[in-house]
């Protein structure tokens, strides 16, 4: 029978080796058979689920259709305002707009220049003097009787009538026979012309309105706006007596007849001047209706609508109440914000904001979540569960406060125990991830409480404080102590918030302080109760679980003690070695110790194939081919992983069991195989080194590297014939140097300084185990014989002790390269 045929029933190398890059997924997805959920897809699924769910819960109105009511309907239930909003008071708004229009003064255009009258008068007088051949008489000479007779003979002639029509046409007035005849007789004297212009200009300069009654009515509103059409200047006039109407202007001119008679020296000329001036009077103060209406419309539009505010939670209509016009206004505004079409833009926008927030925090501060998909799934589930919890708590707080009007629902929000979420995240995923989660949770809590910044600060501080309080949790009582500490912090924060945003001397302050302390205590209690459920659901292992597993009365440890007592003793020694050293290299001592207990549990399956369990009996490997022996030794890693999963030891311990040999070579059987091949065919090329190496992966953490080194050092220490401190030191340094040179520590975080501390710790522990004792000749001979048989697990082909001078020289040089001397 060939070696290969003998190997098939025991183990297949193809199944023993697994790609190193997939090792972090084997514990989560391979068992579930969900290969479709790759880490990248899972990240997107969690991100989208979180963002959309939170956004929908923030706007629950998208899931329901608000009831429609009409005037006269009876409300089927109480309806309260879901948010603050404003309703326009149309009656008050319309009154304000009407008042604004009435307050706008009438606009009057004022032409004070008499620019149309003066040229007309001069043109008409010039035409008259030219038509009748009467020269200008500046000195007012008396006309002769012959001239008067000639003028009288012209009256009624065609030329006379045409001149009369033309004269009055120029001044735009109705013909006056008597007046024209007097002007002709007077010869259209300059003195008449100048006095007419003076009288008309004086009256127009003061202002003449067409209708005094309408003008007074507009004046009674507070005056008018006087708009000079030439200078474009405007002025406010409130005195109605300042201006003339047509009758007043003519009367004013008539009253100056006596003065004119004295000035001119002729009553007929004075009368002609007065009558002509009265004919030339025109209204020069005209109402600009278009401009006035335009200004009033502008004033109306400038009046802003008057609103009254509806507060969130205010009762809009009570059950059984009949719907009226005011109810319709309120319900219409409330339903407008609750309509799905109005929310359809808000939900995606909020989802984008939350998604970007979570993504940024994930890439910046939660790098550890990328190692295992379960970590990401747990963080996402925790955030989502906390949000749903906060959303439900907020609703319950409002209902409770409604039944107790002495305090508000805001005071009860301080009791919201959101800190239990960051406690769990800190325990399972570390302080860094917990701080990032605290930020997300605080933002969500602020959104639930209508964006109040004080609650963002409150929940962020107590969440971070809770995460810090349980960062090194090894006992369940630590959770309660952290909860009490958070409760005291909450009391201070709640009092500060009430002082700033409320009234310190009120019932709300007492309720807020009590709620804050209760919230912290509840956070610790809830975290304590949920902790075991999360360990079972997600396969996490905490220090509390490690303490339970460190009990040597565990079923698996009792079986190891019975089935493989040598391995049990070997594991206990290694646990002492790693526990004493882990703290010096910033590793988890409890994890390292428990992992050392269970790292070789796979030997339970075939205990007699390992030399520490043979108890001086027959060595079963003497009848097996070296390749067969190597595969039996290699199989204990896979068997250990299977047993660990069966007993739910946790992924951290399973990983260390899988990695504690790395890709080390089983040198004893490798060299034995080469010797056998050389003796048969004279060639050793058919012996492949990879067939005698463990499948790996190499250690990925400090704890895994520490267990590997302790395992090899402890196994090698059993070959020392005289385990003096110097020999132990040389042996330890040689093993560490060999592991380092072989690249077994390339993928873990151990530094040269850590290796130096490990060597010191191992030397101290082993020196205590192999203390000075009397050597008996018989025992020394047996130990020497056993050493010549070789260890079937770790022992190299030569003596591991620093017995030879050349070994000491080689070890010293290697240690210099490692920085250990």
Buried (B, 14 or more C-beta within 10 A) or exposed (E): EEEEEBBEEEBEEEEBBBEBEEBBBBBBBEEEEEEEBEBEEBBEBBBEEBBBBBBBBBBEBBEEEBEEBEEEBEBEEEBBBBEEBEBBBEEEBBEBBEEBBEEBBBBBBBBBBBEEBBEBBBEBBBBBBEBBEBEEBEEBEEBEEEEEEEBEEBBEEEEBBEBBEEBBEBBEBEEBEEBBBBBBBBBBBBBBBBBBBBBBBBBBEBBBBBEBEEBEEBBEEEBBBBBBBEEEEEEEBEEBEEBBBBEBBBEBBEEBBEEBBEBBEBEEBBBBBBBBBBBBBBBBBBBBEEBBEEBBEEBBEEBEBBEEEBEEBEEBBEEEBEBEEEBBBBBEBBBEBBEBEBBEEBBEEBBEBBBEBBEEBBEEBBEBBBEBBBBBBBBBBBBBEBBEBBBEBBEEBBEEBEEEEEBBBBBBBBBBBBBBBBBBBBBBBBBBBBBBBBBBBBBBBBBBBEEBEBBBBBBBBBBBBBBBBBBEBEEBEBBBBBBBBBBBBBBEBBBBBBEEEBEEEBBBBEBBBBBBBBBBBBBBBBBBEBBEEBBEEBBBBBBBBBBEBBEBEBEBBEBBBEBBBBBBBBBBBBBBBBBBBBEBBEBBBBBBBBBBBBBBBBBBBBBBBBBBBBEEEEBBBEEBBBBBBBBBBBBBBBBBBBBBBEBBBBBBBBBBBBBBBBBBBBBBBBBBBBBBBEEEEEEEEEBEEEBBBBBBBBBBBBBBBBBBBBBBBBBBBBBBEEBBBBBBBBBBBBBBBBBBEBEBBEBBBBEEEBBBBBBBBBBBBBBEEBEEEEEEEEEEEEBEEBBEBBBBBBBBEEBBBBBEEEBBEBBBEBBEEBEBB
